Amino acid sequence: MNALKLHILHHAEDYCLASAAPDAEIDWDSSGSALFSVTRTATETSVICPSRAVPDGVRNEGPFHLFEVAGPLDFAMVGVLAGILEPLAAKGLTVVSTSTYETDWILVPADRADEAERIWRREGFLVTPPVFGDAS
């Protein structure tokens, strides 16, 4: 069992990881997104966003479901993300993760999202939709 007993929120909308040129203008529709993350490096611009927001012709991977660690998390907490990802890795689930100032976010292939939920629940995590009573 996980000693932290974290709450993980399952955003069931299809998300993707998209790749654009390093200087690309990202003016995609982010309305209604639980997460819309733009990361730039010298060689690319990566975008984590709902699949519906990605323009035609943009290279992307997905669909994923988005999981949010209920936060904010204290920066003094050690091993939070490792504790969440290790049980998934042990079962062969590929994930993409990112962090914001307040919390951690995990993308799990949409066809394995229910499996991720079961794994986390067995580890003692509380997994729910972002709004109680919301089945989406």
C-alpha positions in Angstrom: 0.0 0.0 0.0 1.1 3.5 -0.7 1.8 5.5 2.5 0.9 8.8 0.9 -2.8 7.9 0.1 -2.9 10.5 -2.7 -6.1 11.3 -4.6 -5.8 10.9 -8.4 -8.3 12.6 -10.7 -9.2 10.8 -14.0 -9.9 13.2 -16.8 -11.4 10.8 -19.4 -11.3 13.1 -22.4 -8.8 12.0 -25.1 -5.5 13.9 -24.8 -2.4 13.7 -26.9 1.3 14.7 -27.0 1.9 16.8 -30.1 5.2 17.9 -31.7 5.7 21.1 -33.6 8.7 23.2 -34.8 10.7 24.9 -32.1 9.5 28.4 -33.2 5.9 27.3 -33.9 3.1 29.6 -32.8 0.7 27.6 -30.7 -2.6 29.4 -30.9 -4.7 26.3 -30.6 -8.0 26.3 -28.7 -7.3 25.6 -25.0 -10.8 26.3 -23.7 -12.2 23.7 -21.4 -8.8 21.9 -21.0 -7.8 20.5 -17.7 -4.2 20.8 -18.9 -2.8 22.6 -21.9 1.0 22.5 -21.6 3.5 24.0 -24.1 7.1 23.1 -23.6 9.9 24.5 -25.9 13.4 23.2 -26.5 16.0 24.1 -29.0 14.7 21.3 -31.3 10.9 21.2 -30.8 7.7 22.5 -29.2 5.8 19.8 -27.4 2.1 20.3 -26.5 0.0 18.2 -24.1 -3.6 19.0 -24.9 -7.0 17.5 -25.7 -6.9 15.7 -29.0 -9.6 17.9 -30.3 -7.3 20.9 -30.1 -4.6 19.6 -32.4 -4.7 21.0 -35.9 -4.7 18.6 -38.9 -1.3 17.6 -40.0 0.4 18.1 -36.6 2.4 15.0 -35.6 1.0 13.6 -32.3 0.7 10.5 -30.2 -2.4 9.3 -28.4 -5.1 9.0 -27.4 -4.2 9.2 -23.7 -6.4 9.8 -20.7 -5.1 12.4 -18.3 -4.7 11.8 -14.6 -4.1 14.7 -12.2 -2.6 14.2 -8.7 -4.9 16.3 -6.5 -2.9 19.2 -5.2 -1.3 21.4 -4.4 1.6 19.2 -3.5 4.2 20.4 -1.0 7.7 20.7 -2.6 9.1 19.0 0.4 7.3 15.7 -0.5 9.9 13.3 -1.9 9.1 10.4 -4.3 5.5 11.3 -5.1 5.8 10.8 -8.9 8.0 7.7 -8.5 5.5 6.2 -6.1 2.6 6.8 -8.6 4.5 5.6 -11.7 6.3 2.5 -10.3 3.2 0.3 -10.0 2.3 1.2 -13.6 5.8 0.4 -14.9 5.7 -2.9 -13.1 2.7 -3.8 -15.2 4.2 -2.6 -18.4 2.1 0.5 -18.9 3.8 3.3 -20.9 3.1 6.8 -19.5 4.0 10.4 -20.2 4.2 12.7 -17.2 4.7 16.4 -16.6 4.6 18.6 -13.6 3.2 22.0 -12.9 3.9 24.3 -10.0 1.1 22.7 -7.9 0.9 19.1 -9.0 1.9 16.2 -11.3 0.0 15.0 -14.4 0.2 11.5 -16.0 -1.0 10.5 -19.4 -1.9 6.8 -19.8 -2.9 5.2 -23.1 -6.7 5.5 -23.3 -7.1 1.8 -23.9 -5.3 1.1 -20.6 -6.7 3.9 -18.4 -9.1 1.5 -16.6 -6.2 -0.8 -15.9 -4.2 2.1 -14.4 -7.1 3.0 -12.1 -7.3 -0.6 -10.9 -3.5 -0.8 -10.3 -3.6 2.5 -8.3 -6.6 1.5 -6.2 -4.8 -1.7 -5.3 -1.8 0.4 -4.2 -4.1 2.5 -1.9 -4.7 5.6 -4.1 -8.1 7.1 -4.3 -9.0 7.5 -8.0 -12.1 9.4 -9.0 -13.5 11.6 -11.8 -12.5 15.3 -11.4 -16.1 15.9 -10.2 -17.8 13.4 -8.0 -20.8 11.9 -9.8 -19.2 12.7 -13.2 -18.7 9.4 -15.2 -16.7 11.1 -18.0 
